Amino acid sequence: HPYYADFGWVAAAGSNVKVPAADTIWTQVGSGTLGVNRPITLSFDNGEGLVFSREIALSDDYVFTIKQKVENQSQYKQYLDALQGVREELGIKLKEEMYSS
């Protein structure tokens, strides 16, 4: 017997936040194809500071696992700006500075 799952995001009542919909075009992060123990990640930037992502994985038993997250890019930037003086005084680097490509 097949199973059906529905997942996604719903904006709060009265909110104008743009969330992914059925017709959203997602972008693959990285390269490669989905396969057993080879997950892929898809992302969608709503242009308003929110980045939605889905990691889709397939197990040896052909069971799908889908992990979703939302990153608030503008909130992260505000947080970093507020702590910049403390970070500089203590010599703390950001992960982006330590692992830049």
Buried (B, 14 or more C-beta within 10 A) or exposed (E): EEEEEEEEBEEEEEEEEBBBEEEEEEEEEEEEEEEEEEBBBBBBBBEEBBEBBBBBBBEEEEEEEEEBEBBEEEEEEEEEEEEEEEEEEEEEEEEEEEEEE
